[in-house]
Amino acid sequence: VQLQASGGGQVQPGGSLRLSCAASGSIFRLKGMGWYRQAPGKQREMVATISARGDSTEYADSVKGRFTISRDNADMTVYLQMNSLKPEDTAVYYCIAEQWLASMPPYWGQGTLVTVSS
């Protein structure tokens, strides 16, 4: 399985970005998907996750009401719509895909940089 993330960039505070993560390969292995981020000097943290059917989502408190996660199972892509961006949202964003076989580790994408700065 390969996860290809895209959509990062630089945006001013209050702006919006939409991240995409497309899965390819043995996608039948995949269950829930999501996004994590890692800011400079900080640990990686969960941003948002979405269940296999897209009927359940979870968000970090810091992004609730501003970010929306969604997925398209037809082409196995997960999206993160980020609105009202703040400087503290600056980080490398990674997509993650869990496997149905719980004993197996998740897959990680390569990361895409989001910079919120004026």
C-alpha positions in Angstrom: 0.0 0.0 0.0 1.2 3.5 -0.9 -0.3 6.7 0.5 0.4 9.9 -1.5 -0.4 13.1 0.3 -0.8 16.5 -1.5 -2.3 19.9 -1.0 0.1 21.5 1.5 1.5 25.0 1.1 1.7 28.4 2.7 -1.4 30.3 3.6 -2.2 33.4 5.6 -3.9 33.2 9.0 -7.6 32.7 8.5 -7.1 31.1 5.1 -8.0 27.6 3.9 -6.3 24.5 2.5 -7.5 21.1 1.4 -5.2 18.1 1.8 -5.7 14.9 -0.1 -4.3 11.5 0.4 -4.7 8.8 -2.2 -4.1 5.2 -1.4 -3.0 2.7 -4.0 -1.9 -0.9 -4.0 -3.6 -3.5 -1.8 -6.3 -1.1 -0.7 -8.6 -3.9 0.4 -6.4 -4.1 3.5 -7.4 -0.6 4.6 -9.9 0.3 7.3 -10.0 3.7 9.0 -7.9 6.6 7.7 -6.8 9.8 9.1 -4.4 12.7 9.5 -1.7 13.4 12.0 0.6 16.3 12.2 4.0 17.1 13.6 5.1 20.7 14.4 8.8 21.6 14.8 10.1 20.4 18.1 6.8 18.7 19.0 5.5 15.2 19.0 3.3 13.9 16.3 -0.4 14.3 17.2 -3.7 13.1 15.8 -5.7 15.7 13.9 -8.7 13.8 12.6 -9.7 10.2 11.8 -12.6 8.7 9.8 -14.0 5.2 9.9 -14.0 2.7 7.0 -17.5 3.7 5.8 -17.0 7.3 6.6 -19.8 7.3 9.1 -17.7 8.1 12.2 -15.2 10.9 12.7 -12.9 12.1 15.5 -11.1 15.4 15.8 -8.5 16.9 18.0 -10.0 19.6 20.3 -7.7 22.1 18.7 -9.2 21.7 15.2 -12.9 21.0 16.0 -15.2 23.3 14.1 -12.4 24.3 11.7 -11.3 21.1 10.0 -13.4 18.5 8.3 -12.3 15.0 7.3 -14.0 13.0 4.6 -13.2 10.1 2.3 -14.1 8.8 -1.1 -14.0 5.0 -1.0 -14.5 4.8 -4.8 -10.9 5.9 -5.3 -9.8 5.4 -1.7 -8.9 9.0 -1.0 -9.1 10.8 2.3 -9.4 14.6 2.5 -8.8 17.2 5.2 -10.5 20.5 4.6 -8.8 23.1 6.8 -10.5 26.4 7.4 -9.7 29.4 9.7 -6.1 28.3 9.8 -3.9 29.6 12.6 -0.1 29.9 12.9 -0.2 27.0 15.4 -1.5 24.8 12.6 1.9 25.0 11.0 3.2 21.4 10.7 4.0 18.5 8.5 0.7 16.7 8.0 0.8 12.9 7.5 -2.0 10.6 6.4 -2.5 7.3 8.0 -4.4 4.2 7.0 -5.2 1.4 9.5 -5.4 -2.2 8.4 -8.3 -4.5 9.0 -5.9 -7.0 10.5 -5.4 -5.3 13.9 -2.1 -6.9 14.6 -0.6 -5.2 11.5 0.9 -1.7 11.7 -0.8 1.2 9.9 0.5 2.7 6.7 1.9 6.3 6.7 2.1 8.8 3.9 5.2 10.9 3.2 3.9 14.1 4.7 2.9 17.4 3.3 4.0 20.8 4.8 1.4 23.3 5.9 2.7 26.8 6.8 0.4 29.4 8.2 2.1 32.7 8.2 1.5 36.3 7.3 
